[in-house]
Amino acid sequence: MSNTKNTKPISRRNFIATTGVLATGTIFANPIHSFFEESSGKKVRLALVGTGKRGTGMFGETLVKRYSDYVEFVGLSDKNIGRLKYAQKYIGADCPIFTDFEEMMRTTKPDVLVVTTTDSTHDTFIIKGMEMGANIISEKPMTTDEHKCQAILDAEKRTGKKVTVTFNYRYAPYKMKIKELLMEKRVGDIVSVDFHWYLNTYHGASYFRRWHGERKNSGTLLVHKSTHHFDLLNWWLDSEPEMVFALGDLEFYGKNNSFRSKRCLGCEFKSECGDYYYDIKTSPHNMKLYVENEKYDGYIHDGCIWRENIDIYDKMSLQIKHANNVLTNYSLTTYSPYEGFRISFNGTKGRIEAWEGIPWQNKKRDQRLVYEAEMSQKKDAKTEKYDPIMVMDNFGDYEEIRVPHYSGGHGGGDSRLLNYLFINPDAPDPLGLNAGTRDGSMSILTGIAARNSIESKKPIFVNDLTDLTPRAKKR
């Protein structure tokens, strides 16, 4: 973080203090080191289950191209044989492929299993993977309901294996700088947070086209998408959610339209749908990965956003009480003109404001390309641009802290996450970046509690969901 301008780095005293607290694992476990205990200097033997875009991209092609000195693929698995064969070529993995997951595990005996399947199936592969001898890297969210969450926690204890959840947003320099400021108590103790996330009409609509639009697959966006945001909150605040009250509804997508089709490809309502129409033929990768392999499992990647079986929320608002008594007001909008977020931390000595993607506060971007840039696995690089954080002191002045802007997946977070995972697993971690099952649980339990609250119209206490009791570090 030494590249940031107009700000002070963490002092040695604060660095030592925070490193000591984080290293003890008082709240957040640091499971990643165990991946390398068994490989002891050799390449880590990886198996991957789930060959969709995330599996073939960040955890497939990228690992083969950039991390082959550290890891080797020993097996790929997917229920769709066509997608699996294409994925093997796309990734460039010289390893066998399996439609039978357990056969892969028995045959290849990987050190680490990477799970990038549909959210609702994560628990199956995480648990069976640990039982068959592997440590786990799971794409977020760790799973989709409290019962599956408890089963994962129980399996980790039973098997002695470890799960790392890939919260790449933590690793983005902008988010890391916010964490630094909070650790320094730059504005005193935080008492409340305002956090609002906006998905634009291109990215937001994509969730309703794909499998995410059915809660049986994704647990709703409160679990699939917001797990990112809830994890950031828990990490930034050094606390966990205690109580959640939420409101939500489906009032735009799904059945809230006068016309609909099965999918965009060949749709007769293309002109009526306007900019919501998605031409999957413009993506050769999606055509080869999905369309050409529909015959094997029937999955349609460009489903109609107005189809009637969509049953997730498209607007959500939460009140969260954290274990350290911080109150958070959070919302997620899924059809905004722009993609980004706003967050404000109110402290006893001042206020921190941060934002990304707000067109009139950042350079205007083509909203059609925002999601593509976020998911890009091109090597990230520091640019000439910067992202500001505003710090305001009570009875004082305003300070603008400029954080260099990084291109690449998730604001530079993807490559940093992979570096921590596979190149420098023993590097000092003063910011507590690495996330285990407790972090994975507390992020999804916020969303699960919110979903339960919307359905019951009552506040939900997180400690009623699993055997985990929410905790907070002492201020």
N, C-alpha and C positions, 0 to 999 in steps of 0.2 A: 504493500500500500504506500510505499515511499514515493510513488509517482504522482500522488495527489498534490494539488496546489493549495496554497493559502490555508493550510491546516497543520496541526502538529501530529506526528506519529504517536502511537502508544508509548508512554514512557517505560523505561526499563522496570521501574517499580510496579507499574500497572501490568506490564507484560508478565512479570514473574508471578504477580498475585493471581491474575486471571488464568495463566497457564496452570498454576497449582490447583486451582479450583476445578478447571476443566479436566485435568488429568485424573482427578480422583473419581470421575464418573458419578458425581453426586446425583446428577439428573440424567445426563446424556451418555449413553454407552459409546465406546469407540471400538467397534468390532473388527475393523478392517485388517488389523495386524495378524489375526488368526489365519487369514487366507494364505499367508506365506510361510507359516510355521511348518507345514507339511512339505512344501515344495523346496524349502531351504536353499534358495539361490538358483534353482532351475526355473525354467519357464513355467508359468502357471497353466495348468491344463484346464481349458474352458469348454463347457458344453452350453449350448443355447437352446431354449425352448420358446417358440413363438417367432415366426419369421415375417412379421408385418414390417411397417416402415421403420419403427424404432429398432427392432431386432436386426434388420438388414442394414440400417444406417449407423447410428451411434455405436451400437454394440456388435456390429458386424463388419461392414466394409472399413470403417474408421479404425477398428482394432487391428485388422489385417494390414492396412496400409501404414499405420503409424506406431503400432505397439507390438509388432511381431518379434522384437528382441526380448519381450517380457512375457508374452502370452502365446499360446497356440490352441487353436480349435481342435477338439477331438471328436466333436459330434454336434449335429444340428437336428432339431426335432420340430415337427409341426404335424397337425392332423391332416393338412391339405398337401398331398404329395406334389401337385403341380407347383404350388407356391414354394414348397420346400426345394424342389429342383432348381427353380429360377433363383431362389435366394442363395443357394450354394454357389452358383456362377457369379451372381452379382457381388456377393461378399468376397469371393476369391478364396474360399476356405477349402483346403485340401484335406477333407475329412469325410467320414461316412455320414449318411443322413438316415433318419429314422422317423417313421410315423408312429411307432410304438415307443413312448417316452421311457418306460421302465427298461425296455431292451437297450436303449441308448445308455442309460445309467449303469446297467449291469456290464455292458460290453466295454464302455470307454472309461469308466471309473474316474470322472473328472475331479479336480481339486475344487473347482468353483462352477456352480450352475447359474447362468444368467436367465432370469425369468422376464420375458417381455410378451406374454400372452394377453388375452382379454382380461380385464381387471378381476372379474368375478371368478376366474380360474387360478389366480395367483396362489391362493392358499393351497390348492391341490398340489401344485408343482413345488412350492416352497417346502411343504411338509414332507412330501415323498422324496424330494431331493436331499433333505437333511437326513431322513431315515436311511437313505442309500449312500450316505457317507460324504456328501458335498457341503461346503459352505455356499451361501446364497448371495447373489446380487439381484435384488428385485427392483424393477421399474416401479415408480410410484403409480397409484397408491398401493400400499402393501396388500390390501384386500378391501372388501366392500361392505362388510357388516361386522357387528361386535362378536358374533359367534365364531366366525372364521378368524377374526383377530385373536380371540382367546386360544383357539386351536393352534395358531402359529406360535404364540407365546409358550404354550405348553410343550410343543414339539421342540422348540429351541432348548428349553430346560432339559427335556428328556434325552435329546440326542447329543447335547454338548456342542453342536454346530452353531454357526453364527450367520445372521442375516444383516446385510447392509442394504439400505433403501437409498435410491439415487435421487437425492434432493439437489439437483443441479443448480437451482436458483441460489442456494447458499454460496456457491462458488463464484458467482458473478461479482466483479470488483465493486460495482455500485452498491450491491447489497452488503458486501463485506465492509465497506466504508461506513455504512449505517451502523452495522454491528460494532465497529470500533468506537464510534461516537457514544453509543449507548453503554458500552463497557467502561468508557472513561467517565461516565456520568456527566457528560458535557452539559446537559440541562437538568441535572439533579436526578432524583428518582422519578420514573415515569408513572403517571397516575391514570392516563387514558390514551386511547389510540383511535384515530379515524382512518379507516383503510377501505378504499373503494377500487375495484378492478373492473376494467372495461374490455370486453371482447368485441372486436369490430364485426361488421356484417359479413366479412369473408371468413375469418377464423371462427367466429361464434357459430355461424351457420354450419360449418363443417362438422361440428359435434353432432348436430341433429341429422346429418346425412348418414353418418357412420353408425357402428354398433353402439356408440356411446349414448344414442338417443333413447335406449331402453334401459330402465333402471336395473333390470335383472343382469345386465352386462357391466354397467359402470357404477351402479350405486347412486346415480345422478351426478351432476357436475359438482355438487357439494363435496363429493368424495373424489371423483376423478380429477377435476381441475383445481378446486379450492384447496385440496390437500397441499399443493405447493404453497399457497398463501398462508394457511394455518401453520404449516411447518415454519415458515419465515417468522410468523408472530411468536411462536413458542421459542424459537432460537434467538430472535432479537430480544425478547423480554426475559429470557432465562426462567420461564415459567410455563406451566401447563394449564389447559382449560379445566375449569371447575364446574361451570354451569353455562348452558347455552339456551337461549330462547330465539326462535327463528320464525320468519314468515316467508312464503314462497308460492309461486304459481306458474302455470304454463298458460300464457295468454297471447303468445305471438306465433310460435311455431306449431307443428302438429296439426291437429284438427281445426285450428283457428284460421281457416282459409276456405274460400269457396271452391277451389279446384285442387286436384292432387293427381299424382301419378305414382308409379312404382319406383321410378328412378329418373335421373336426369337424361341418361343416354337414350335417345330416341323419343323423348317426351314431347307430346303434342302441345303442351302449354309453355313451351320455351319462351315465346314472345311475351306472354302474360307474366311469367316469372321474372323477367328482366334480369337484373344483375344477380339475383339469387340463383339463377341457372348456372350449373357447373358443368363444363365440358371436359370430362375425364380424358378425352382423346388428346388434349393438349399436354398430357403427362405420359410419355412413353413408359416410364417406370411404373406408374399406377396401372396402366393398361396391362403390362406384362405380369406385374405382381398380383393384381386382383382380377381384372376383367377376364383375362385368359384362363383363369383358374376357378371361376365361379362354378363350373360344372362339377367340381369335386365336393364342395360343401355348401353351395348356394349363397355364399356371402356376397352382398352387393355394397361396394364402397361408395357409390354415388346415389344413395337412396334419396327419395323425395323428402324434403324438409317439412312437407305438409302431411306426411302419411299419418294415419290415425293411431298407429301403435306406439308413437312417441309418447312417453309418459314421465319424462324428467322435467324439472323446473327450468324456465328460461329467465326468471328474475328471482333473486334471493337476497334477504336481508337478515343479519344476525346481530344479537347482543351477546357478547361473551364476557363472562367474569373469570379471570385467571386466578390461579392459586395465590399469587402475590397481591391480589386485590386490584390489579389493573383492569379497567373496563374498556372493551373494544367494540366499536361500531363498524361492522363490515357489510359490504354489499358486492354482488357480482351481477353485472349486466351483460347479456349475451347478444345484443344487436345494437351496438354503439357505432357511431360514425368513425370512431378511431379506436386503436388498440393501445392500452396503457394502464397506468394506475396512479393513484394519489395516496399518500400516507402522511399522517401528522402524528407526532409523539408529543403529548403535553406532559411536561415535567414540572417539578417543584421550583426549578430555577429558569425555565424557559421552554422553548418549543422548537422541534425539528420538523421541517417539511421537506418531503422528497416526492419526485414524480418521474415517470417515464412515458414517452409517447404522446404527451399532450401537444397537439399541433401548433398552438399559438405560443407555447413555451419551449418547444423544441423545433428543430428544422422540419418543415413539412415533408412527410413521407408518402409514397404511394401505398395506400392501405391494402392494396391487393398483394403487395410483396412483403408486408410486415411478418406474416406467419412464416413465409418461406425463409426469410432471413433469420428468424428465431430458431428454426429447426435446422438450418444449414450446418453441415459438419466441415465446412471449409476452415482451415486453420485460422484461429482467431488472431487478430492483430490490433495493436493500439492505433487509434486514428488521431487525426488532428482535432477532432471534436472533443467536447467534454460534456459531462452530465452534472448539473448543479445540485447541491443540497443546501438548503437555507437553515441557518441556526439563529434563533432569536433569543436574546437574554432578557429576562425580566428586568426592567429599569435600565436596560442597556441598549446595545446597538445590534445590527444585523450583520451576519457573516455569511458570505457565499463560499462554500467549499466546492472546488471543481475536481471532479473525478474523471480521469481520462476515459473516453468512450472506446469500448472494444467491440469489434465485429466478431461474428462467429456465433455458434449455437448458444441460445439463452444468455446473451450478453457476455459471452466469453466463459460462461459457467461450465459448459459441457467438457471442453478440453481440460480445464483445471480439475474437474471431478475425475476424469480418466487418468490424469497424471497422479492424483492422490491414490487412486485405486491400484494402479499397476506399476508406476515408476517409483513413487516416493511414499510408500505406505507407512514408513517409520518417521516421516518428517514431523517436526513440531506442529502442533495444531492448537495454537493459542485461541483461535476463534471458535473452536468446537465444531468444525465443519462436518466431520464424518458422522453419519446417522445410522443408528441401529433399530432394533424392533421397538424400543420404547418411543423413539422419535416417530417411527412409522406409525405406531399405534396412536399416539396423541394427536397426530395430524388428522388421521382418518376419523378418530373418535369425535373430533370437533364436528366434522361433516355429518357423521352418523347421528350424533346428538341433534344436530340441526334438522336433519331429515325426520327424525322421530318427533321433534318438537313441532314441525309443520303439520305432521299427520295427527298428533295428539292435541295440538293447540295448548301445550303446557311446556314449561321449562324442563330441561333434561339435565340431570346431574351425571357427569362423566363417570364418577366412581361406581355408578349403578350398572355400567355397561360391561366391564371386565373386572378382573381382580387387581388392576392397576389403580393406585390412589394418586390423584394429581399432586404434584409437588412444585415447589419454587425454591430458587436459591435465596439465601438471606441477602437483604439489601445492604 
